[in-house]
Amino acid sequence: MTHALDALGNPVRRKILYALRAAPQSVGDIARRFPISRPAVSRHLRVLQEAGLVHAMDEGTRNLYTVRLQGFAPVRDFVDSFWGTALQRLEELSRR
């Protein structure tokens, strides 16, 4: 989960993830949308892939990247773990 949180901490990577939500895209497709080079996009995608947030699929001579939803489960679980405490505090405050 730490890798996923670290990866999500970068605004460019978050924008890449938003772009990939619509459809699988190649490095070139993504690079055309952002003011960064293809090698920079590749580095960001590698970090996202190592964090389990994207998946690369071979399509001929290029890779298409897509969001890997199950990679977000540990992050969601981490965030969700705070709700129990928050709701308990809210309940305690409402009783005062």
Summary of the structure (lengths in Angstrom):
residues: 96
radius of gyration: 17.4
end to end distance: 37.2
largest distance: 65.1
contacts: 246
relative contact order: 0.17
helix: 68%
strand: 14%
